[in-house]
């Protein structure tokens, strides 16, 4: 959509609707010096107001601003903000670049210093028109130097999806629309699957021109960062969409969307082990960030899957070997604890894995000596395809990071903390690798669409892979397994690993990864507590969709 074409200002009737009464004109506040600057005499300076704005000031300022904005007077509206230079071009572009006219703004009752409102307008371009409606809000603050009540400027005042430096535009799109479908041909829309909205925008930007479509006329948000996709808001005239087939499974995606809505700051991703096909991506985050595939968080004890693989392959233990699981273990003067300082007497590696014993996964590593700081990263790269920044999924993703470590960070890394960073997609891929016995790079669109290379890794030794599967199965079938409760309703061949990661003394992030038949999924719920309490139910709901 980045045509860059400028369009002329159009004439339009602008009306502010307040409490059902129409106003044909707008009024300014008594002081004509806008923004948060201006020159005052010494006597005037002594009269500068302080403290929060009053209800009367909030009502007067918000009305004056909304009146001016609705009338198309960007200069007057910007004078009533605390950032005149920043707000004026954005407000002007509303009519100039976005071609939005016949604006009606209906304010709601103020909630403290915040004033919500709805906008109803008409977008017109090249003889085509369509209504545009949305809701937003503004906040009234006290000017630092003038003492005036002013609108606290942010681009979201104009539109809730507008970001700093972005521009609202209307015109012929430079990129044709796409019709994205799941692997069975079912149409995927951002209205039905909200988490896919940013992903569909990315797919359009990347594959729209090669998918065989033709451009239409649209209203969109053009981000300041040209590497980010445009965000389509309104279609005035449809072009011919090009079809882009994804690997998403509509049933799994619907389950993922439903599951993350139950927890704040939740993200989940699901992968088919036998192929690497991404079956679901969902987020429920206040910031709208696609943490499911791009998040960079310590994965906690879910990383013990990779640690266990390294232990087995380096001859440091096997699932039936007797292991130590004391309540604590020290590493270079730092003491690491098990949850509530539990311990296991005369247990096996499988039992320690199922109960997530931290000390069991730290003590054997000391035998590696100088190689301890690099062995985990090498295992992750060689057999799990992580940490090499070479995944080509079809959309931007984070590929995991397991840097070399030293000191106590080495011990922390083996239980998924320290400097180890993962996304749910990374951990779903780890589980998929275990289930399949070999790494298959996750992907959202087929390689043939653009002939991009896929990342590869060595096949896990068959004996090691089977032990890892058995330990994950035991975690969801043992009475003491940390994943047993969350996975109780999941059928078929199933296994899991729980995790929790403490960040700056806050409530732990909840992690969970598991498989059922030919589907693997992983989730994180920030500040969700233990892995089985929040992230576990999210993963289980997605896995049940494969049954």
Beta strands, then each sheet from edge to edge (+ up, - down):
strand 1: 15-18
strand 2: 21-23
strand 3: 100-111
strand 4: 114-125
strand 5: 128-142
strand 6: 149-151
strand 7: 167-172
strand 8: 178-181
strand 9: 217-222
strand 10: 231-237
strand 11: 242-245
strand 12: 266-271
strand 13: 278-284
strand 14: 322-325
strand 15: 328-331
strand 16: 334-337
strand 17: 344-348
strand 18: 494-501
strand 19: 509-516
strand 20: 519-525
sheet 1: 2+ 1- 3- 4+ 5- 6+
sheet 2: 7+ 9- 10+
sheet 3: 8+ 11+
sheet 4: 13+ 12- 20+ 19- 18+
sheet 5: 14+ 17-
sheet 6: 15+ 16-
end
